[in-house]
């Protein structure tokens, strides 16, 4: 059954907007060539999208060409503004961008363990409001014929913890501050016209690494998050897999050898978390004799320093027993990470595991290669191990991409949907 004229127009409009999003400004002639639509049809959709405030003339194609066919049309970037939050146990970071994803303002605020729930929520919400105002996303004047111009359209939040697959809400999780869950409701209350969505931080990091980072060529892979905590995101055939309760990838609870005992249902101590979380990595470095400049350093700094100090061939595998402290540290860390990666490979056979988060990014190709050597000894399945390209910034980037997708789905949607 052929589509109705209104449906066909909506489909054509959405196709043109996606092309302008992906390719940048285009002429009407280029839109005709890329869409396969007739010249009158393209002219009509250009008029509709311009009247809706979604596209505008941004220049001309070539100095020698004049006339309507030379006009370059581009998406009106300030038609909507987006915000992304990276919510950690120790603070919040915020980025505000336009509809094309260009960052307009960013800020962060620390939130200590002794900060009360109400105060923590107020700090975070105020940070979002202040950053949005700095970016010009608040109180922007409407253009003639266009409603709701330029406001904060969608907020994407990345947080540790489980996301309920049925409701999309952040679930109660032991060990996480109470203000995490309160923040979502508070933002929605203070910004009633803004869409607020929340996603697990590791899932967002995987999205960012797939779109813009180490997994751009993969539609099936696992991202192993290595930061203050541990986690995994499972992407199979291009789709994020959450599991029945939203807990797919909770690798911190994976029972592994080398700990004091198995984890419990409410505490991942004793699981893979006890071997690979930031605190455990710092303790391992100390046990191997690695000393940071200045006496104090986080896990990522220690790993980065060790990678810089070892020979190009890698850690102690390329050196005699009793080699440098840095080489011993990297080898011991690779042994630990290899357990987690090999377990993932044995169950899912993803073909590719990305070492994400601050620690995975800091370890780079050196740590990825050492982990791969362990996995090859433990598993017959062919697997790549790659270093994450985006590090800790992947959460914010993933939250921004998610917010942009949601905003575009609404702004570019067929009428009446």
Helices and strands as residue ranges (DSSP letters): H 5-23, E 26-27, H 28-35, H 39-51, E 55-60, G 68-70, E 71-75, G 77-79, E 81-88, E 91-98, E 103-110, H 117-135, E 152-159, H 179-190, E 195-200, H 201-212, E 221-226, E 230-236, E 239-241, G 251-253, H 273-276, H 278-287, H 299-309, G 316-318, H 325-348, E 352-356, H 357-378, E 384-387, H 393-411
